[in-house]
């Protein structure tokens, strides 16, 4: 059964990587609902946050394929319940509609949005929340004529107190240190 999953891929920042990652989805015939790429908490490591609707088995295989890419350090997938996530939306409405009545101000307050900029021609409103929340505000504002609307891709972190990438990197570093010390021991034994 298809459901929504959030894929997190931690990567080195290389030209063309986005293309190679999206090809994995194309080959498996899975549409990307949302895609956000940003720096992670670890210097030099980027985080791809990808939202898809698919069967869990298909998502698991996609994550395995993504991990095979050289620049990818590690990839994970989670259900929405395992993540804390948000999107940001910007709305541009005519300032005239704002000044004629207090309905837009009421909508902004009801939806916990905020006004970013007011000019004589337009007003820009910002709303952070889930897609359903940002869409509801759009529908409310659209009765006054939304001039422009944009919604970002999803940003997400796990509900787990420990970031899985940190655990993975610690294990990998321990394994590398163990390999290096065993190689040094072999070199010493060989030279004697």
C-alpha positions as CSV (number, residue, x, y, z in Angstrom):
1,X,0.0,0.0,0.0
2,X,1.3,3.5,-0.9
3,X,2.0,5.9,1.8
4,X,4.1,9.0,2.3
5,X,7.8,8.6,3.3
6,X,10.6,11.0,4.0
7,X,14.0,10.0,2.7
8,X,17.1,11.7,4.2
9,X,20.3,11.3,2.2
10,X,23.6,12.7,3.6
11,X,26.1,13.4,0.9
12,X,29.3,15.2,-0.1
13,X,28.5,18.3,-2.2
14,X,29.4,17.3,-5.8
15,X,28.2,18.7,-9.2
16,X,25.7,16.4,-10.8
17,X,24.7,14.5,-7.7
18,X,21.1,15.8,-7.7
19,X,20.7,14.4,-11.2
20,X,22.1,11.0,-10.3
21,X,19.8,10.8,-7.2
22,X,16.7,11.8,-9.2
23,X,17.5,9.2,-11.9
24,X,17.1,6.5,-9.1
25,X,13.5,7.7,-8.6
26,X,12.8,7.8,-12.4
27,X,14.0,4.3,-12.9
28,X,11.7,3.0,-10.2
29,X,8.8,5.1,-11.5
30,X,8.4,7.0,-8.2
31,X,7.4,10.7,-8.3
32,X,9.2,13.1,-5.9
33,X,6.6,15.1,-4.0
34,X,9.0,17.5,-2.3
35,X,12.8,18.0,-2.5
36,X,15.0,20.1,-0.3
37,X,18.8,20.2,-0.2
38,X,20.7,22.1,2.5
39,X,23.9,22.0,4.6
40,X,23.7,19.5,7.5
41,X,25.0,20.0,11.0
42,X,28.3,18.3,9.9
43,X,30.7,20.6,8.0
44,X,31.0,19.6,4.3
45,X,28.0,17.3,4.4
46,X,24.7,18.1,2.6
47,X,21.3,16.7,3.4
48,X,18.7,15.8,0.8
49,X,15.1,15.6,2.2
50,X,12.9,13.9,-0.3
51,X,9.2,13.2,0.1
52,X,7.6,10.4,-1.9
53,X,4.4,8.4,-1.9
54,X,5.1,4.7,-2.6
55,X,5.1,1.2,-1.1
56,X,7.6,0.8,1.8
57,X,9.5,-2.0,-0.1
58,X,10.0,0.3,-3.1
59,X,11.2,3.1,-0.8
60,X,13.7,0.7,0.9
61,X,15.1,-0.3,-2.5
62,X,15.4,3.3,-3.6
63,X,17.4,4.1,-0.4
64,X,19.7,1.1,-1.1
65,X,20.2,2.4,-4.6
66,X,20.9,6.0,-3.4
67,X,23.5,4.6,-0.9
68,X,25.4,3.0,-3.8
69,X,26.2,6.4,-5.2
70,X,29.9,7.2,-4.4
71,X,29.2,10.7,-2.9
72,X,26.4,9.4,-0.6
73,X,27.5,8.8,3.0
74,X,24.3,7.3,4.2
75,X,20.5,7.4,3.5
76,X,17.5,6.7,5.6
77,X,13.7,6.6,5.2
78,X,11.1,7.4,7.8
79,X,7.3,7.6,8.0
80,X,5.8,11.0,8.8
81,X,5.1,9.9,12.3
82,X,8.8,9.4,12.9
83,X,9.7,12.9,11.8
84,X,9.1,16.5,12.8
85,X,8.6,18.5,9.6
86,X,7.6,21.9,8.3
87,X,7.2,23.8,5.1
88,X,7.2,27.6,4.5
89,X,4.8,29.4,2.3
90,X,4.8,33.0,1.0
91,X,1.7,34.8,-0.3
92,X,1.6,38.1,-2.0
93,X,-1.8,39.9,-1.8
94,X,-2.9,43.3,-2.9
95,X,-2.4,45.8,-0.1
96,X,-5.7,47.4,-1.1
97,X,-7.5,44.2,0.0
98,X,-5.8,44.5,3.4
99,X,-6.8,48.1,3.9
100,X,-10.4,47.8,2.8
101,X,-11.3,45.4,5.6
102,X,-9.8,43.4,8.5
103,X,-10.5,40.0,7.0
104,X,-6.9,39.4,5.8
105,X,-5.6,40.5,9.2
106,X,-8.0,38.1,10.8
107,X,-6.9,35.2,8.5
108,X,-3.2,36.0,9.3
109,X,-3.9,35.8,13.0
110,X,-6.1,32.7,12.8
111,X,-3.4,30.8,10.8
112,X,-0.5,32.0,13.0
113,X,1.1,33.6,9.9
114,X,3.0,36.9,9.8
115,X,3.3,39.9,7.5
116,X,6.8,40.3,6.1
117,X,6.4,43.4,4.0
118,X,3.8,46.0,3.1
119,X,4.1,48.2,0.1
120,X,1.5,50.4,-1.5
121,X,0.9,47.7,-4.2
122,X,1.3,44.4,-2.3
123,X,1.7,42.7,1.1
124,X,3.7,39.6,1.6
125,X,2.6,37.1,4.2
126,X,4.6,34.1,5.6
127,X,3.2,30.9,7.0
128,X,5.2,27.9,8.4
129,X,3.4,24.6,8.9
130,X,2.3,21.4,7.2
131,X,1.1,21.4,3.6
132,X,-2.5,21.3,4.6
133,X,-2.1,24.4,6.8
134,X,-0.3,26.4,4.2
135,X,-2.9,25.4,1.6
136,X,-5.8,26.4,3.9
137,X,-4.3,29.9,4.3
138,X,-3.9,30.1,0.5
139,X,-7.6,29.2,0.0
140,X,-8.6,31.8,2.6
141,X,-6.4,34.6,1.0
142,X,-7.4,33.7,-2.5
143,X,-10.8,35.2,-2.1
144,X,-9.0,38.5,-2.0
145,X,-6.8,37.7,-5.1
146,X,-3.4,36.1,-4.3
147,X,-0.9,37.7,-6.7
148,X,1.8,35.2,-6.1
149,X,2.1,32.0,-4.0
150,X,5.1,29.7,-3.3
151,X,5.6,26.8,-0.9
152,X,9.0,25.4,-0.1
153,X,10.0,21.8,0.0
154,X,9.8,20.0,3.3
155,X,12.5,20.3,6.0
156,X,12.5,17.5,8.6
157,X,14.4,16.0,11.5
158,X,13.8,12.7,13.3
159,X,12.0,12.4,16.6
160,X,14.8,10.3,17.8
161,X,17.2,12.1,20.2
162,X,20.2,10.8,18.3
163,X,20.9,11.5,14.7
164,X,21.5,8.3,12.9
165,X,24.1,9.8,10.7
166,X,26.3,10.6,13.7
167,X,26.0,7.0,15.0
168,X,26.9,5.7,11.5
169,X,29.9,8.0,11.2
170,X,31.2,7.0,14.7
171,X,30.9,3.3,13.8
172,X,32.6,3.9,10.4
173,X,35.4,5.9,12.1
174,X,35.9,3.1,14.7
175,X,36.1,0.5,11.9
176,X,38.6,2.6,10.0
177,X,40.7,3.1,13.1
178,X,40.6,-0.7,13.8
179,X,41.7,-1.4,10.2
180,X,44.5,1.1,10.3
181,X,45.9,-0.3,13.6
182,X,45.7,-3.9,12.3
183,X,47.5,-2.8,9.1
184,X,50.2,-1.1,11.2
185,X,50.6,-4.3,13.3
186,X,51.0,-6.4,10.1
187,X,53.6,-4.0,8.8
188,X,55.6,-4.2,12.0
189,X,55.4,-8.0,12.0
190,X,56.5,-8.1,8.3
191,X,59.4,-5.8,8.8
192,X,60.8,-7.9,11.8
